[in-house]
Amino acid sequence: MVGGLRAEHAGEGMELVGWVHRRRNLGGLVFVDLRDRSGLLQVSFGPDWTDAASMEIAGEIGHEDVIRVVGTVEVRPEGASNKDIETGKIEIKATSVEILSDAETPVIPVYRAPEDELPAEELRLQHRVLDLRRRELQQTLILRHKLILATRNYMDEHGFIEVETPILTKATPEGARDYVVPSRVHKGEFYALPQSPQIYKQILMVAGFDRYFQMARCFRDEDLRADRQPEFTQIDVEASFVEPEDILALMEGLMARLSEVAEIDASLPFPRLTWAEAMDRFGSDRPDLRFGLEIEDWTEATASLDFGIVRSAVTAGGRVRGLRLSGGARLSRRQIEAIENEAKATGAPGLLWAKCTEEGASGPIGKFLQPEHVVSMGLQAGDLALVSAGADQVTSPALAAARMAAIAALELKPEKEHAWLWVTEFPVFDEEDGVLSASHHPFVMPHMDDVDLLETDPAAVRGTAYDLVYNGTELGSGSIRIHQPELQRRILRALGLGDGEIDEKFGFLLGALAAGAPPHGGIALGMDRIVQRFTGSGSLRDVIAFPKTTAARALFEGAPTAIDDAQLEALGITVTRRNEEG
């Protein structure tokens, strides 16, 4: 490997292969930067040490040609070292060269000067074979490999066994749409690609495999964002006879191991907040704790405020909450409006704000604030107060969005570089317009103190679920699972499923639980997100070798594509094609 050579190899003969990263012709001498995944190495050609045929070849070598070089390792002359590469103190003085493969002129350059910008992402995805030669991408994928290897070693050390679960499986309602695969043998019937191995790993617990893990491939047909891909990899873990504390401690140890590989900090134990605490203090169930800005409750402080919006919200049972931005009064009206727009994007009607100076308060709510309100709210000259009044389910996401927008607008420096957090005791159900859905999935064990509320007040039922958060990103989610078939049936009924539908979709799980199921729990961590956050990459597409676009297309290979009529007929499928002309 070219990147492994150093000055101590001086005088040794070498035969090296790789790609031509760059070529320079200087006064009868030719210099080539030879590249493989280990790094770069300068190769020099000169008439005094290179045979004539090879000198001619060296003068014609093109970028990205694949070559074989024979020569001797030499220490570069004084002042000729390159401090930017690890092999910068040496070079290969080539006696001969052979072109193993001619490359067409690259559509996108692999070599870039420091000041050059990357080509457009769509172009890079179309020519991924060239894009993957970039040092940054290769280093990211090498780190990904090391993290996966470290995960397997850690889980093995703790007595877990890796079991592969099916890719062609049964469709079950898990929140997102399934990718489906038609069966040729059973026409009119379809497999589903797994959104997760959730049910299978629970069945493995019932079968006696008390410690399971898998680097699981998962598939979800959902609207994509920069932080989502239709297919992804998760570290899937399940164990029998455990409490939440057991899983949290196990995963903290794993994160410490992976952080060591990635050379970042993971001081144990990680702090913890209940879901209710996180929503109250930060408005989010995945708060970025690198910053200390917290939501404040100003309901009592503004009780005497003569302002219609505030009074109406409190009368309706809501609260007055807000953010106190030290030094925020310097923000312009346009900057404040930009923060407000982020809050509105969550569905909130907007934000009220007040600028505080030595002369008093100004702004939509500021002009109504009396000196006693300013004091009660803890405001000082130079502060900006962002206020939201109403039900918590409206104000929390609005203030969470405003918090992050304000941090960016004020260019606040993080108080720490790495902020880990466990969020625990999520509600079992989410409720919207009177309709319940599973907060995580329908297999979360409810808190035993709340089981009696399942039929009377299901929205108040707390679960044994927990999320791992790093710098404001959810890395993973888990819970203790339901191991009693009748309790599982009650949860599914609460979600609006009738007994017939329950038996049709989940009968195999309920049957397994009835065979004698141990208490069990686990977690799934997103490997793609872990690599993304550990490397600071802007998108998941930067940490996956062959990603999809936000339109769920694979530009390099051109997927998805139509299939021919003969294949459709064999599958028993008739396709209604869209009229492309409208």
C-alpha positions as CSV (number, residue, x, y, z in Angstrom):
1,M,0.0,0.0,0.0
2,V,1.5,3.3,-1.1
3,G,0.4,5.2,2.0
4,G,2.4,2.9,4.4
5,L,5.9,3.8,3.1
6,R,8.2,6.0,5.2
7,A,11.7,7.2,5.4
8,E,12.9,4.0,7.0
9,H,12.1,2.2,3.8
10,A,14.7,4.3,1.9
11,G,16.8,2.2,-0.5
12,E,14.3,-0.6,-0.8
13,G,13.0,-1.7,-4.1
14,M,9.3,-1.6,-4.6
15,E,6.6,-2.6,-7.1
16,L,3.5,-0.5,-6.5
17,V,0.1,-0.2,-8.2
18,G,-2.6,2.5,-8.0
19,W,-4.3,5.4,-9.7
20,V,-2.7,8.5,-11.1
21,H,-4.0,11.2,-8.9
22,R,-2.0,14.0,-10.5
23,R,0.8,14.4,-13.0
24,R,3.3,17.3,-13.4
25,N,5.9,17.7,-16.2
26,L,8.9,19.8,-15.0
27,G,11.9,20.4,-17.3
28,G,12.3,16.9,-18.5
29,L,11.2,15.3,-15.3
30,V,7.8,13.8,-14.7
31,F,6.2,13.7,-11.2
32,V,3.1,11.5,-10.6
33,D,1.1,11.3,-7.4
34,L,0.2,7.6,-7.1
35,R,-3.0,6.9,-5.1
36,D,-4.7,3.9,-3.4
37,R,-7.0,3.8,-0.4
38,S,-4.0,4.1,2.0
39,G,-2.9,7.5,0.7
40,L,-0.7,9.3,-1.8
41,L,3.0,8.8,-2.8
42,Q,5.1,10.9,-5.2
43,V,6.7,8.9,-8.1
44,S,9.5,10.7,-10.0
45,F,10.6,9.8,-13.6
46,G,13.8,11.1,-15.0
47,P,16.1,10.0,-17.9
48,D,19.0,9.3,-15.5
49,W,17.1,6.5,-13.7
50,T,14.0,5.6,-15.8
51,D,14.2,3.5,-19.0
52,A,13.4,5.4,-22.3
53,A,10.2,3.5,-23.0
54,S,8.9,4.3,-19.5
55,M,9.8,7.9,-19.8
56,E,7.7,8.1,-22.9
57,I,4.8,6.4,-21.1
58,A,5.2,8.7,-18.1
59,G,4.8,11.7,-20.3
60,E,1.5,10.5,-21.6
61,I,-0.1,9.1,-18.4
62,G,-3.5,10.6,-17.8
63,H,-5.5,11.3,-14.6
64,E,-7.1,8.2,-13.1
65,D,-5.1,5.7,-15.3
66,V,-4.2,2.6,-13.3
67,I,-0.4,1.9,-13.4
68,R,2.2,-0.4,-12.1
69,V,5.5,1.3,-11.0
70,V,8.8,-0.4,-10.2
71,G,11.4,1.7,-8.4
72,T,13.3,2.5,-5.3
73,V,12.3,4.4,-2.2
74,E,14.3,7.6,-1.8
75,V,14.3,10.4,0.8
76,R,13.4,13.7,-0.9
77,P,16.0,16.4,-1.2
78,E,16.2,19.1,1.6
79,G,13.3,21.5,1.2
80,A,11.3,19.2,-1.1
81,S,9.2,17.5,1.5
82,N,5.4,17.8,1.4
83,K,4.0,18.3,4.9
84,D,0.4,17.8,3.6
85,I,0.7,14.0,3.1
86,E,2.1,11.3,5.4
87,T,4.5,10.1,2.8
88,G,5.8,13.6,2.1
89,K,9.4,12.9,3.1
90,I,10.0,10.3,0.5
91,E,9.3,9.4,-3.2
92,I,9.7,6.5,-5.5
93,K,12.4,6.9,-8.2
94,A,10.8,4.8,-10.9
95,T,12.9,2.6,-13.1
96,S,9.8,1.5,-15.1
97,V,6.1,2.0,-15.5
98,E,3.2,0.1,-17.0
99,I,-0.3,1.3,-17.8
100,L,-2.7,-1.4,-16.6
101,S,-5.8,0.5,-17.6
102,D,-6.4,3.7,-19.5
103,A,-9.0,6.0,-18.0
104,E,-11.3,8.2,-20.0
105,T,-11.1,11.9,-19.0
106,P,-13.0,12.0,-15.7
107,V,-16.4,13.6,-15.8
108,I,-15.8,14.9,-12.3
109,P,-12.3,15.5,-11.0
110,V,-10.9,13.3,-8.2
111,Y,-8.0,15.7,-7.7
112,R,-9.1,19.1,-6.4
113,A,-7.0,22.0,-5.3
114,P,-7.9,23.2,-1.8
115,E,-9.8,26.2,-3.2
116,D,-11.9,24.1,-5.6
117,E,-15.5,23.4,-4.7
118,L,-17.1,20.0,-5.0
119,P,-19.2,19.4,-8.1
120,A,-22.9,19.3,-7.7
121,E,-24.1,16.4,-5.6
122,E,-26.4,15.1,-8.3
123,L,-23.5,14.9,-10.7
124,R,-21.3,13.2,-8.1
125,L,-24.1,10.6,-7.4
126,Q,-24.4,9.9,-11.2
127,H,-20.6,9.2,-11.3
128,R,-20.3,7.6,-7.9
129,V,-17.4,5.4,-9.0
130,L,-15.3,8.5,-9.3
131,D,-16.8,10.3,-6.3
132,L,-15.9,7.3,-4.1
133,R,-12.3,7.8,-4.9
134,R,-12.3,11.0,-2.9
135,R,-10.2,10.8,0.2
136,E,-12.9,12.1,2.4
137,L,-15.5,9.5,1.3
138,Q,-13.0,6.7,1.5
139,Q,-11.9,7.7,5.0
140,T,-15.6,7.9,6.1
141,L,-16.3,4.4,4.7
142,I,-13.2,3.0,6.4
143,L,-14.3,4.5,9.7
144,R,-17.7,2.9,9.1
145,H,-16.1,-0.5,8.7
146,K,-14.1,0.0,11.9
147,L,-17.2,1.0,13.9
148,I,-19.1,-2.0,12.6
149,L,-16.2,-4.3,13.5
150,A,-15.9,-2.8,16.9
151,T,-19.7,-3.3,17.5
152,R,-19.5,-6.9,16.6
153,N,-16.5,-7.5,18.9
154,Y,-18.1,-5.6,21.8
155,M,-21.4,-7.5,21.5
156,D,-19.5,-10.8,21.2
157,E,-17.5,-10.0,24.4
158,H,-20.8,-9.5,26.2
159,G,-22.2,-12.8,25.2
160,F,-24.5,-11.8,22.3
161,I,-24.8,-13.8,19.2
162,E,-25.6,-12.4,15.7
163,V,-28.6,-14.0,14.1
164,E,-29.8,-13.0,10.6
165,T,-33.6,-12.5,10.3
166,P,-35.6,-12.6,7.1
167,I,-35.6,-9.9,4.4
168,L,-38.7,-11.3,2.7
169,T,-41.3,-11.1,5.4
170,K,-44.9,-10.3,6.3
171,A,-46.3,-6.8,6.2
172,T,-47.1,-5.4,9.7
173,P,-48.2,-1.9,10.6
174,E,-45.1,-0.2,12.0
175,G,-45.6,3.4,11.1
176,A,-44.1,3.8,7.7
177,R,-45.2,2.3,4.3
178,D,-43.7,-1.1,3.4
179,Y,-41.6,-1.9,0.4
180,V,-43.4,-4.9,-1.1
181,V,-42.1,-7.7,-3.3
182,P,-44.6,-9.7,-5.4
183,S,-44.5,-13.5,-5.3
184,R,-44.3,-15.3,-8.6
185,V,-45.2,-18.6,-7.0
186,H,-48.2,-17.2,-5.1
187,K,-49.7,-14.8,-7.6
188,G,-51.5,-11.8,-6.0
189,E,-49.5,-12.2,-2.7
190,F,-46.7,-10.0,-1.6
191,Y,-43.8,-10.1,0.8
192,A,-42.7,-7.0,2.6
193,L,-39.2,-5.8,3.2
194,P,-38.6,-5.4,7.0
195,Q,-38.9,-1.9,8.5
196,S,-37.0,-3.5,11.4
197,P,-36.5,-7.0,12.7
198,Q,-38.6,-6.1,15.7
199,I,-41.0,-9.1,15.8
200,Y,-38.3,-11.6,14.8
201,K,-36.0,-10.6,17.6
202,Q,-38.8,-10.9,20.1
203,I,-39.6,-14.4,18.8
204,L,-35.9,-15.2,19.2
205,M,-36.2,-14.3,22.9
206,V,-39.1,-16.6,23.3
207,A,-37.1,-19.3,21.5
208,G,-34.4,-19.0,24.1
209,F,-31.7,-16.9,22.3
210,D,-31.4,-14.6,25.3
211,R,-28.8,-12.3,23.8
212,Y,-29.2,-11.3,20.2
213,F,-27.8,-8.7,17.9
214,Q,-27.6,-8.0,14.2
215,M,-26.3,-5.4,11.8
216,A,-29.7,-5.3,10.3
217,R,-30.7,-3.9,6.9
218,C,-34.1,-2.1,7.1
219,F,-36.4,-0.6,4.5
220,R,-39.0,2.1,4.8
221,D,-41.0,3.7,2.0
222,E,-41.4,7.1,3.4
223,D,-40.8,10.7,2.4
224,L,-37.1,11.3,2.4
225,R,-35.0,14.1,4.0
226,A,-31.3,14.7,4.4
227,D,-31.3,12.4,7.4
228,R,-33.3,9.6,5.9
229,Q,-32.7,6.8,3.4
230,P,-35.2,4.2,2.1
231,E,-32.7,1.5,3.1
232,F,-30.5,1.8,6.1
233,T,-28.4,-0.2,8.6
234,Q,-29.1,-0.5,12.3
235,I,-27.4,-2.1,15.3
236,D,-30.3,-4.3,16.5
237,V,-30.1,-5.6,20.0
238,E,-32.4,-7.6,22.2
239,A,-31.9,-9.4,25.6
240,S,-34.0,-11.5,28.0
241,F,-34.5,-10.9,31.7
242,V,-33.4,-7.3,31.6
243,E,-34.6,-3.9,32.9
244,P,-34.1,-0.6,31.1
245,E,-31.0,0.1,33.2
246,D,-29.3,-3.1,31.8
247,I,-29.8,-1.9,28.2
248,L,-28.8,1.6,28.9
249,A,-25.5,0.5,30.6
250,L,-24.8,-1.9,27.8
251,M,-25.2,0.8,25.1
252,E,-23.2,3.3,27.0
253,G,-20.4,0.9,27.0
254,L,-20.8,0.4,23.3
255,M,-20.9,4.1,22.6
256,A,-17.7,4.5,24.7
257,R,-16.1,1.8,22.5
258,L,-17.2,3.4,19.2
259,S,-16.2,6.9,20.4
260,E,-12.8,5.6,21.1
261,V,-12.5,4.3,17.6
262,A,-13.8,7.7,16.2
263,E,-11.6,9.6,18.6
264,I,-14.4,11.6,20.2
265,D,-15.5,12.0,23.9
266,A,-18.1,9.9,25.6
267,S,-17.9,10.4,29.3
268,L,-20.0,7.9,31.3
269,P,-22.7,7.7,32.5
270,F,-24.8,9.7,30.1
271,P,-27.2,12.3,31.6
272,R,-30.9,11.4,31.6
273,L,-34.2,13.2,31.2
274,T,-37.7,11.9,31.2
275,W,-39.7,12.7,28.1
276,A,-41.8,15.1,30.2
277,E,-38.7,16.9,31.5
278,A,-37.1,17.2,28.0
279,M,-40.3,18.6,26.5
280,D,-40.7,21.0,29.4
281,R,-37.2,22.3,29.4
282,F,-36.3,22.2,25.7
283,G,-39.6,21.6,23.8
284,S,-38.0,18.5,22.1
285,D,-37.5,14.9,22.9
286,R,-34.0,15.1,21.3
287,P,-32.6,18.3,22.7
288,D,-29.1,19.5,21.8
289,L,-27.5,19.9,25.2
290,R,-24.3,21.5,23.9
291,F,-26.2,24.7,24.5
292,G,-27.7,25.7,27.8
293,L,-30.6,27.8,26.6
294,E,-33.8,26.4,28.3
295,I,-37.5,27.2,28.0
296,E,-38.9,29.2,31.0
297,D,-42.4,29.1,32.3
298,W,-43.7,32.7,32.6
299,T,-47.3,31.9,33.3
300,E,-47.2,33.2,36.8
301,A,-44.9,36.1,35.9
302,T,-47.4,37.3,33.4
303,A,-50.6,36.6,35.3
304,S,-51.5,40.3,35.6
305,L,-50.5,41.1,32.0
306,D,-53.3,42.9,30.1
307,F,-52.7,41.2,26.8
308,G,-55.5,39.3,25.1
309,I,-53.5,36.4,23.5
310,V,-51.8,35.6,26.8
311,R,-55.0,35.8,28.8
312,S,-57.0,33.6,26.3
313,A,-54.3,31.0,26.3
314,V,-54.1,30.7,30.1
315,T,-57.9,30.7,30.4
316,A,-58.0,27.8,28.0
317,G,-55.7,25.8,30.2
318,G,-52.4,26.7,28.4
319,R,-49.2,28.2,29.6
320,V,-47.0,31.2,28.8
321,R,-43.5,29.9,28.1
322,G,-40.5,31.4,26.4
323,L,-36.8,31.8,25.8
324,R,-34.7,34.5,27.4
325,L,-31.8,35.4,25.0
326,S,-29.0,37.2,26.7
327,G,-27.7,39.8,24.3
328,G,-30.6,39.0,21.9
329,A,-31.7,42.6,21.7
330,R,-29.1,43.2,19.1
331,L,-30.9,41.0,16.6
332,S,-32.7,42.9,13.8
333,R,-36.4,42.7,13.1
334,R,-35.6,40.6,10.0
335,Q,-33.5,38.1,12.1
336,I,-36.3,37.9,14.7
337,E,-38.9,37.3,11.9
338,A,-36.7,34.5,10.6
339,I,-36.7,32.8,14.0
340,E,-40.5,33.3,14.2
341,N,-40.8,31.6,10.8
342,E,-39.1,28.5,12.1
343,A,-41.6,28.4,15.0
344,K,-44.5,28.8,12.5
345,A,-43.2,25.9,10.5
346,T,-44.1,23.6,13.4
347,G,-47.8,24.7,13.1
348,A,-47.7,27.4,15.8
349,P,-49.5,30.7,15.0
350,G,-46.2,32.6,15.7
351,L,-44.1,34.1,18.5
352,L,-44.5,37.2,20.6
353,W,-41.3,39.0,21.4
354,A,-39.9,41.8,23.6
355,K,-36.6,43.6,23.4
356,C,-35.3,45.0,26.7
357,T,-33.2,48.1,27.0
358,E,-32.4,50.5,29.9
359,E,-35.4,52.5,28.8
360,G,-37.8,49.6,29.0
361,A,-39.3,46.9,26.8
362,S,-40.5,47.1,23.2
363,G,-42.0,44.8,20.6
364,P,-45.4,43.1,20.1
365,I,-45.6,42.0,23.7
366,G,-42.9,44.2,25.1
367,K,-45.0,47.3,25.0
368,F,-47.5,45.6,27.3
369,L,-44.9,44.6,29.9
370,Q,-44.8,46.6,33.1
371,P,-41.5,46.9,35.1
372,E,-42.8,44.2,37.5
373,H,-43.3,41.8,34.6
374,V,-39.8,42.4,33.3
375,V,-38.4,41.6,36.8
376,S,-40.6,38.5,37.3
377,M,-39.5,37.2,33.9
378,G,-35.9,37.7,34.9
379,L,-35.2,40.0,31.9
380,Q,-32.3,42.4,31.8
381,A,-31.2,45.2,29.5
382,G,-29.9,43.7,26.2
383,D,-32.2,40.6,26.5
384,L,-34.7,39.4,23.9
385,A,-37.7,37.4,25.1
386,L,-39.4,35.0,22.7
387,V,-42.8,34.1,24.0
388,S,-45.3,31.4,23.1
389,A,-48.7,31.1,24.8
390,G,-51.0,28.1,24.5
391,A,-51.2,24.3,24.9
392,D,-47.8,22.6,25.5
393,Q,-48.3,20.4,22.4
394,V,-48.2,23.7,20.3
395,T,-45.7,25.8,22.3
396,S,-43.1,23.0,22.9
397,P,-42.2,22.3,19.2
398,A,-42.5,26.1,18.4
399,L,-40.0,27.0,21.1
400,A,-37.7,24.1,20.3
401,A,-37.5,25.3,16.7
402,A,-37.0,28.9,17.9
403,R,-34.3,27.8,20.3
404,M,-32.1,26.3,17.6
405,A,-32.8,29.2,15.2
406,A,-31.8,31.7,17.9
407,I,-28.7,29.8,18.7
408,A,-27.7,30.0,15.1
409,A,-28.7,33.7,14.8
410,L,-26.7,34.7,17.9
411,E,-23.8,32.5,16.8
412,L,-23.6,31.0,20.2
413,K,-20.6,28.8,21.0
414,P,-21.4,25.3,22.3
415,E,-20.6,24.8,25.9
416,K,-19.3,21.3,25.1
417,E,-18.3,19.5,21.9
418,H,-20.1,16.2,22.6
419,A,-23.5,16.1,24.4
420,W,-25.0,12.7,25.1
421,L,-28.4,12.1,26.6
422,W,-30.9,9.4,27.4
423,V,-34.6,10.4,27.1
424,T,-36.8,8.0,29.0
425,E,-40.5,7.3,29.9
426,F,-42.0,8.2,26.5
427,P,-45.7,8.1,26.3
428,V,-46.9,4.8,24.8
429,F,-49.3,6.6,22.5
430,D,-49.4,9.8,20.5
431,E,-52.8,11.4,20.1
432,E,-53.9,13.6,17.2
433,D,-57.5,14.7,16.7
434,G,-58.6,12.0,19.1
435,V,-56.8,9.2,17.1
436,L,-54.1,7.2,18.9
437,S,-50.9,6.0,17.2
438,A,-47.9,4.2,18.7
439,S,-45.3,6.7,19.9
440,H,-42.5,4.2,19.1
441,H,-44.1,0.9,18.1
442,P,-47.0,-1.2,19.4
443,F,-44.8,-3.6,21.4
444,V,-43.5,-1.2,24.1
445,M,-44.2,-2.4,27.6
446,P,-46.3,0.3,29.4
447,H,-45.3,1.5,32.9
448,M,-46.9,-0.9,35.3
449,D,-48.3,2.0,37.3
450,D,-50.2,3.1,34.2
451,V,-51.6,-0.1,32.8
452,D,-55.1,0.5,34.3
453,L,-55.3,3.7,32.2
454,L,-55.2,1.8,28.9
455,E,-59.0,1.8,28.4
456,T,-59.8,5.0,30.3
457,D,-57.0,7.5,29.5
458,P,-54.5,5.9,27.1
459,A,-52.8,9.1,26.2
460,A,-51.6,9.3,29.8
461,V,-49.9,5.9,29.7
462,R,-46.1,6.1,30.1
463,G,-43.9,3.5,28.4
464,T,-40.6,1.9,29.2
465,A,-39.1,3.4,26.0
466,Y,-35.8,5.2,25.8
467,D,-34.0,7.1,23.1
468,L,-30.3,7.8,22.8
469,V,-29.5,11.4,21.7
470,Y,-26.2,12.8,20.6
471,N,-25.8,16.6,19.9
472,G,-29.5,16.9,19.2
473,T,-29.8,13.8,16.9
474,E,-31.6,10.7,17.9
475,L,-29.1,7.8,17.4
476,G,-31.3,5.0,18.6
477,S,-34.5,4.0,20.3
478,G,-35.5,1.0,22.4
479,S,-37.8,-0.3,25.2
480,I,-38.8,-3.1,27.3
481,R,-41.2,-5.2,25.3
482,I,-44.6,-6.7,26.1
483,H,-44.2,-10.4,26.9
484,Q,-47.8,-11.1,27.9
485,P,-50.1,-11.9,25.0
486,E,-53.3,-10.5,26.6
487,L,-51.5,-7.1,27.4
488,Q,-50.2,-7.0,23.8
489,R,-53.8,-7.5,22.6
490,R,-55.0,-4.6,24.8
491,I,-52.4,-2.3,23.3
492,L,-53.4,-3.2,19.8
493,R,-57.1,-2.7,20.6
494,A,-56.2,0.7,22.0
495,L,-54.7,1.5,18.6
496,G,-58.1,0.8,17.0
497,L,-57.4,-2.8,15.7
498,G,-60.2,-5.3,16.0
499,D,-59.5,-8.8,17.3
500,G,-59.8,-10.3,13.7
501,E,-57.3,-7.8,12.4
502,I,-55.0,-8.5,15.4
503,D,-55.1,-12.2,14.7
504,E,-54.5,-11.7,11.0
505,K,-51.5,-9.4,11.3
506,F,-50.0,-10.4,14.7
507,G,-51.3,-13.8,15.4
508,F,-47.9,-15.4,14.9
509,L,-46.4,-13.0,17.5
510,L,-49.2,-13.6,20.0
511,G,-48.9,-17.3,19.5
512,A,-45.2,-17.1,20.2
513,L,-45.7,-15.0,23.4
514,A,-48.3,-17.6,24.6
515,A,-45.5,-20.3,24.4
516,G,-43.8,-18.9,27.5
517,A,-42.1,-15.6,26.8
518,P,-39.4,-14.2,29.1
519,P,-39.4,-10.5,30.0
520,H,-37.2,-8.9,27.4
521,G,-36.1,-5.6,25.9
522,G,-33.7,-4.0,23.5
523,I,-32.7,-1.1,21.3
524,A,-31.9,-0.3,17.7
525,L,-29.2,2.3,16.9
526,G,-28.8,3.8,13.4
527,M,-25.4,3.0,12.1
528,D,-25.7,5.5,9.3
529,R,-26.6,8.3,11.7
530,I,-23.7,7.3,14.1
531,V,-21.2,7.6,11.3
532,Q,-22.7,10.9,10.0
533,R,-22.6,12.5,13.4
534,F,-19.2,11.2,14.3
535,T,-17.7,12.5,11.1
536,G,-19.7,15.8,10.9
537,S,-21.0,14.9,7.5
538,G,-23.8,17.0,6.2
539,S,-26.0,14.2,4.9
540,L,-26.5,10.5,5.2
541,R,-25.6,10.3,1.5
542,D,-22.0,11.1,2.5
543,V,-21.7,8.0,4.7
544,I,-23.3,5.4,2.5
545,A,-21.4,3.9,-0.5
546,F,-24.4,3.9,-2.9
547,P,-27.1,6.1,-1.4
548,K,-30.5,7.2,-2.8
549,T,-31.5,10.7,-3.6
550,T,-34.3,12.5,-1.7
551,A,-36.5,11.3,-4.6
552,A,-35.6,7.7,-3.7
553,R,-33.6,7.3,-6.9
554,A,-30.2,5.6,-7.3
555,L,-28.6,7.8,-9.9
556,F,-25.5,5.7,-10.5
557,E,-27.3,2.5,-11.6
558,G,-30.5,4.2,-12.6
559,A,-33.0,2.5,-10.2
560,P,-35.9,2.1,-10.0
561,T,-36.8,1.1,-13.5
562,A,-39.8,-0.4,-15.3
563,I,-39.8,-4.1,-15.9
564,D,-40.9,-5.8,-19.1
565,D,-44.3,-7.2,-19.8
566,A,-43.2,-10.8,-19.6
567,Q,-41.9,-10.3,-16.1
568,L,-45.2,-8.6,-15.1
569,E,-47.2,-11.4,-16.6
570,A,-45.2,-14.0,-14.7
571,L,-45.9,-12.1,-11.5
572,G,-49.6,-11.7,-12.2
573,I,-49.3,-8.0,-12.1
574,T,-51.0,-5.4,-14.3
575,V,-49.5,-1.9,-14.2
576,T,-51.4,1.3,-14.9
577,R,-48.8,3.6,-16.3
578,R,-49.1,7.3,-15.7
579,N,-49.7,9.5,-18.7
580,E,-46.4,11.4,-19.0
581,E,-48.1,14.2,-20.9
582,G,-50.4,14.9,-18.1
